[in-house]
Amino acid sequence: MDPQFDEFLHVPARLSIVAVLAPADWVDFGFLRDSIGTSDSALSKQVSALAGAGYVDVRKNQDKRARRTYVRLTPQGREAFVRHAAALERIVALARGSDERPAAQ
């Protein structure tokens, strides 16, 4: 197994969350939920796990109408995602028998 492969991050729901967060700063919880097609409770559980691992920050704001929750990758989470994505690329390259392997991160 590639040493950069992150089994915690590889859980499909978590990987989907960090993939949506990667190109953004703060992302609205509802947008994140809709983007990955899950329920509030399932997303909340995975976001809590990612926060516990130090991969995401969660911010809650109260506006005039409702409480809003925002999520973003931490620097640690961003680095973990980049390493994990590179590991997946290397695994795919090996499976294809490619001589062109992505650079190690």
C-alpha positions in Angstrom: 0.0 0.0 0.0 1.2 3.5 -0.8 2.4 5.1 2.4 0.6 8.4 1.6 -2.8 6.5 1.3 -5.0 7.8 4.1 -7.5 5.2 5.2 -9.4 7.6 7.4 -9.9 10.0 4.5 -10.6 7.3 2.0 -14.1 6.6 3.4 -16.3 7.7 0.5 -18.4 10.3 2.4 -15.3 11.9 3.8 -13.4 11.9 0.5 -16.4 13.5 -1.2 -16.6 16.2 1.5 -12.9 17.1 1.2 -13.1 17.0 -2.6 -15.9 19.6 -2.5 -14.0 21.7 0.1 -10.6 21.6 -1.6 -11.1 24.4 -4.2 -13.0 26.6 -1.8 -12.6 28.6 1.4 -15.7 28.4 3.7 -18.5 26.3 2.3 -22.1 26.5 3.5 -23.3 23.2 5.1 -26.4 23.1 2.9 -24.4 23.5 -0.3 -22.0 20.7 0.9 -25.0 18.4 1.7 -26.5 19.0 -1.7 -23.2 18.6 -3.5 -22.5 15.2 -2.1 -26.2 14.1 -2.0 -26.5 13.1 1.7 -28.7 13.9 4.7 -28.0 16.5 7.3 -27.4 13.9 10.0 -25.0 11.8 7.8 -23.0 14.9 6.8 -22.9 16.2 10.4 -21.5 12.8 11.5 -18.7 12.9 8.9 -17.9 16.6 9.4 -17.6 15.9 13.1 -15.2 13.0 12.4 -13.1 15.2 10.0 -13.1 18.0 12.6 -12.0 15.6 15.3 -9.1 14.5 13.1 -8.1 18.1 12.5 -9.0 18.1 8.8 -11.8 20.7 8.9 -12.9 23.7 10.8 -16.6 24.4 11.5 -18.0 27.8 12.0 -21.6 28.5 13.1 -23.2 32.0 12.6 -26.6 33.3 13.6 -28.2 35.6 11.1 -31.6 37.3 11.4 -33.4 34.3 10.1 -31.5 31.2 10.9 -28.3 29.6 12.2 -25.8 28.9 9.4 -23.0 26.4 9.5 -19.9 26.7 7.4 -17.0 24.2 6.9 -13.5 24.5 5.5 -10.4 22.4 5.2 -7.6 23.1 7.6 -4.1 23.3 6.3 -3.6 19.8 7.7 -6.7 18.6 5.9 -5.7 20.2 2.6 -2.2 18.5 2.8 -3.8 15.2 3.7 -6.2 15.5 0.7 -3.3 16.4 -1.7 -1.2 13.4 -0.4 -4.1 11.0 -0.6 -5.1 12.1 -4.1 -1.5 11.7 -5.2 -1.5 8.2 -3.7 -4.7 7.3 -5.6 -3.1 8.6 -8.8 -0.1 6.4 -8.2 -2.3 3.3 -7.5 -4.2 4.0 -10.7 -1.0 4.4 -12.7 0.3 1.1 -11.4 -3.0 -0.6 -12.3 -2.8 0.7 -15.8 0.9 -0.3 -16.1 1.7 3.3 -16.9 5.4 4.4 -17.1 4.2 7.9 -16.3 3.7 8.0 -12.6 2.7 11.2 -10.7 5.4 12.9 -8.8 5.6 12.0 -5.1 4.2 14.6 -2.8 
